[in-house]
Amino acid sequence: MFIVIGIMFSGIAAGYLLRKVEILQRIGKPISYTILLLLFLLGLSVGGNREIVNNLPSLGWQAFLLAFAGTLGSVIAAGLVYHYFFKERRKENER
């Protein structure tokens, strides 16, 4: 887990240092599509694994609630970050 977090922070640092490189300015949409493709492939993998599908009922509502709460928390956090950090910039650019 620390390796994944370390790689993520390394990417953040590299992105910050290279933020003026033109090609990095246009990479947002391809990254979003790549993430959606990876999520779809993960769903295919889970759906194709009989052991996981057969044990879904035994996982119970607690697992669903944890996943839902984690997703909801992420959406709320993203909304707050957008509101406090990016909304003002957008207004300034429109003027």
C-alpha positions in Angstrom: 0.0 0.0 0.0 2.9 2.4 0.8 4.3 1.7 -2.6 1.0 2.8 -4.3 0.8 5.9 -2.2 4.5 6.7 -2.8 3.9 6.4 -6.6 0.9 8.6 -6.4 2.8 11.4 -4.5 5.7 11.0 -7.0 3.2 11.6 -9.8 1.9 14.7 -8.0 5.4 16.1 -7.6 6.2 15.4 -11.2 3.0 16.9 -12.4 3.6 20.0 -10.3 7.1 20.4 -11.7 6.0 19.7 -15.3 2.7 21.7 -15.2 3.8 24.1 -17.9 4.5 21.3 -20.4 1.9 21.6 -23.2 1.2 17.9 -23.7 0.3 17.5 -20.0 -2.3 20.2 -20.3 -4.3 18.0 -22.8 -3.9 14.7 -21.0 -7.0 15.0 -18.7 -9.6 13.4 -21.0 -7.4 10.4 -22.0 -6.7 9.7 -18.4 -10.4 9.8 -17.5 -11.2 7.3 -20.3 -8.3 5.1 -19.2 -9.7 5.0 -15.6 -13.2 4.2 -16.9 -11.7 1.4 -19.0 -9.8 0.0 -16.0 -13.0 0.1 -13.8 -14.9 -1.7 -16.6 -12.2 -4.4 -16.8 -12.2 -4.7 -13.0 -15.9 -5.3 -13.1 -15.5 -7.9 -15.8 -12.9 -9.7 -13.7 -15.1 -9.6 -10.6 -18.2 -10.7 -12.6 -16.3 -13.5 -14.2 -15.0 -15.0 -10.9 -17.6 -17.4 -9.7 -16.2 -17.6 -6.2 -16.6 -13.8 -5.7 -20.1 -13.7 -7.2 -21.2 -16.7 -5.1 -19.9 -15.1 -1.9 -21.5 -11.6 -2.6 -24.5 -12.3 -0.4 -22.3 -13.4 2.5 -20.4 -10.1 2.4 -23.5 -8.4 3.6 -24.7 -4.9 3.8 -21.8 -3.8 5.9 -19.5 -4.1 2.8 -22.0 -2.3 0.7 -22.3 0.4 3.3 -18.5 0.9 3.6 -18.2 1.1 -0.2 -21.0 3.5 -0.5 -19.8 5.7 2.3 -16.3 5.8 0.8 -17.6 6.8 -2.5 -19.9 9.4 -1.0 -17.0 10.8 1.0 -14.9 11.0 -2.1 -17.6 12.9 -4.0 -18.2 15.3 -1.2 -14.4 15.9 -0.8 -14.0 16.5 -4.6 -16.9 18.9 -4.5 -15.4 20.9 -1.7 -12.0 21.0 -3.4 -13.6 22.2 -6.6 -15.6 24.8 -4.7 -12.8 26.2 -2.7 -9.9 25.9 -5.1 -11.1 25.9 -8.7 -14.4 27.9 -8.7 -12.7 31.2 -8.0 -10.2 30.7 -10.8 -13.0 29.9 -13.2 -14.7 33.2 -12.4 -11.5 35.1 -12.8 -10.9 33.5 -16.3 -14.4 34.4 -17.4 -13.8 38.2 -16.8 
